[in-house]
Amino acid sequence: MRLFFAQLGWELFRMFARKRTYIGFGIFLAVELLFWRMLTLEKAKEGMIQFTERLAGAESYFSGITIAFLMVFFTVMLLGATFVALVSGDIVAKETEDGNLRLLLARPISRLRLLAIKFLACQIYTTVLFWFVGLTALIVGILERGWGGGFFAWDPRFFALQPLGIYDWWEGIRRYFAAITGFSLLFLPITGIAFMLGCFKIKPAAATIITIAFITADFIFASIPLEAFEPYQHLFITSRMEAWLLILQQEIPWAKLVESAIWLVGIGLTGFIIGWVVFERRDVKS
């Protein structure tokens, strides 16, 4: 077990030593700063204050946490899949492209163990990335609105609906970071799909592009506002990924949350298993 974690540490060191690993961090931070600049505009600020008073009953709920929630919602849901797929599709395919796999497999280590270490490293990267986004978004929100106040959460896609939950500062902080942590779990299907494709004899860029195209198509079908599609929307990955919003509801529907989590984890692990089966049969010498 100690050797396993030593190998995992080395894999993480190699991952974070690559410059492209930090592209996501830089892009997220740039988008958050742009979001901050937009919220400093007078009309935007007045509109948010009026919206907060109408929905939550007090201006104090337009707080740093509320701003952070908005940033996270729009940035992670739109950009998160791109950078998770970039790293997960790259971690095996790039090793093959560079010829490093032959050197790695020359050591007394099974292919399953090698893939398990790389898959876990991808999941750790996802968690670190989303916590970075959550922390920086909260810092930006506090710089704009100060410390304290309340937090109200709602689904920004449905602007006029009632809030999911209304909390004081400390309960809001707890719910906020619980939701951020949930993101890293709910994105497991994207990690699994990109990782699976990277285990095939395929270029790293192709694994990333195919994953993003698949998730985009899934999102389009899951978002079609037609009654004919409603009975099937729960079958799409992106509709299940919205389960992180359940953590922000006043009374968390645990049964629904656990069901979605099991469904998404199952897809992610299925992707890993398929990738492992394919990788076991590959000849990495050629």
N, C-alpha and C positions, 0 to 999 in steps of 0.2 A: 504493500500500500504506500509506503514511504517513497518507493521508486516511482510509483504512478504519479504522485503529486510533484515529485521532482521533475518528471518529464512534462507534466502539465505546466509547471512554472517556466520551464524552458520554452515550451510552445507559446505561452503568453508573452514571454520576452521577445521571441522572434516576431510575433504578431505586432506588438506595439513598437518594435524597432523599425517597422516599415512606414514610410511617410504616408502612403495611401491610406493607412489605417485611420489617420487623423483627418481625412477629408470630411467625413461626416461631422466630426466635432466642430470644425471650422465653419461648415455650411450652416449647421444648426445655430451656432452663435451669431453668425451674420444675419440670419433670418430673424432671430430674436431681437437683435438691435434695431433692425428695420421695423419690426412690429412695435417696439418701444417708441421709435421716432413717430410712427403713425398715431400712436395713442397720445402723444404730446400735442398734437394739433388740436386747436380749440374746439372745433365742431365735433371731432371724434370724441373728445373727452366729455363734452356736454351731452352727447348722445348716449354714452355709456352710463353717465350719472343718472340720466332720466330713465334709461332702461332698468338700471339697478333699483331705483326707487320704486318703479312700477312693479317689478317682479319680486323683489325681496323686501320692499317696504322701507329701506333706509339707504342713504348714500354710503354709509360705512361699509356696506357689503361690496362696494367697488374697491377692493383692497388689493394688496400685492399678491395674495393667493389667487384671487379671481383673475387677475391679469396673467399670472403664471399658468393657470388652467387653460385659458384661451390660447396662449402660445403653444403649450404642449399639445392641445387637441389638434390644432391645424398643422403644426410642424411635424409631429411624430406620425400622425395618420397619413400625411402626404409624402414625407421624405424618409420616414423610418424604414419602410420596406426596401428602398433603394440601397441604403448603406448596409443593412443587415444582409441583403442578397449579395452585395459586393464582396463582403468579407467571407461569407459562408460559401459562396461559389468559387472563391479564389483559393481557399485554404488547402484544398487537395489538388485542384486542377493546375494551380500555379506550380506546385511541387513537381507534378508530372512534366509540365512544360519546361521547367528548369533542369530536369533530370535529377532532382534531389531525392526522389522516392527510392531509387535504386540504392543510394547510400543509406537511407533510413532503414530500409528493409534488410540490409546486410547485417544489421544488429539482431540479437536474439529477442525480437519483439513480434508478437502476432499482428496481423493486419487489423483484426478487430480492436485490439488495444490501441493501435496507432490512430484508427478512425475515432474511437471513443474519446481519446485525448483531444483530438482536433475539434470534434463536435462540441465537447464541453467548453473548449476555449472560445468557440463561436458564441455560445450562450453567455459566457462571462463577458465577452465583448458587448453583446446586446444589452446586458444589465448595466454595465459601466456607461455605455453611450446614453441610455435613457435616464440614468441617474444624473449624468452630466447635464442633459437637457433640462431635467426637472429642477436641479439646483440653480443653474444659471438663469432659468426663467423666473424662479422665485426671487433671486437676487435683483434681476431687472425690475420685477414687480414691486419689490420693497423700495428700490431706488426711486421709483415713480410715485408710489402711494404711501410709503412709509411703513413702519412696523405696526402691527395691530389691525383691528377691524374684524370683519366677519368674512365668511366665504360662502358663496352660493354657486352651486353647480347646475348646469342645464345642458341640454344637447344643442350646441350652437347651430346645427343644421335646421332646427325648428325654433326660430327666434322667438315666437310668441307663446310657446308652451310654458307651463309652470316649471319651476326649478326642480331638479332631482333631489336636492337637499340644501338646507340652510344651516350653517354651523358657526360657532364662535371661532376665534383665532386658532387655539390649540387643537381643537377637534378637527378643524379644517386642515391644519398641517398634517395631522395623522392620516386623514382620509386622502389627502393629496399624494403623499408619498406611498401610501398603500396602492393607490391607482397607478403610480409610476412603476412600482415593483410588478404590478400585474401586467403591465405592458410587456416586460421582458418574457413573461410566460406565454402571453397571447400571441407573440410574434414567433413562437416556436415553429409553426407550419412553414413560415418563410425560410427560417434557418434550415429546416429539414428538406424542403424542396430544392433550395440552392445547393445544399451540401450533397444531396443525392445526385444532382446533375453533374456536380464537380467530380464525382466518383466515376462517371463515364469517361470515355476517351473524347474529351471536349475541351475547347479553349475556355479559359477563365471568364473572358468577356461574354462568351456565348451562354455560359451557365447563368451569369447575372442577368443578361437581357431576357432570356427565356423565362426566368423566375418573375421578373418585373412585369413582363407581358402577360403572364398567366394570372398574377395577382390583380393587375389592372383590369383584365377581362372579367375576372371574378367579381371585382368591385362594381363594374358596369352592370352586370346581370343582377347582382344583389340590390342595386339601387334603382332598378326600373320601377317606376311608380304605377304599376298596372296590377289590378286585382288577380289577373290570371297567373302572375308570378308569385303572389304572396304565399301560397301553400309550399313553395319550394325555396323561399329565401333563406330559411334556416339551414339549408344544405350548403350554402356558400361560405367559404372561409372568412371573408371580410365581414360578413354579417355576424358571425360568431365572435370575431375579434372586438366587436363593439361591447363585449361583456365587461370591459374595464369600467364602463360607465355605471355598471351595477354597483360597484364599490362605493360610488358617490351618492347612491340613493339613501334617503333618510333611514329606511329599513332595508338592509341588504337582503335581496332574495337569494339566499345561499344555495338553494336547490338548483336554480337556474344558472347561477354563477359556476357552481361545481360541474354541472352538466357541460357547459360550454368549455370550461377548462380541460375536462377529460377529453372532450372531442378534439380540441386543438392540440393538446399534448399527444394524443394518439396519432394525429396526422404528422406531427413533427417526428415522432419516433418511427413511424412507418417509413417516412422518407429516409431516415438514417439506416433502417434495416435493409431497404431496397438498395441503397448506396453501398452498404457493406457486402451484400450478396454479389452485386456487380463487380465490386472492387476485388473480392476474393477470386473471381474468375479471370481477372485481367492479367495480362502479361506486361508488366511495367518495364521490362527490359527493352522492348521495341519502341 
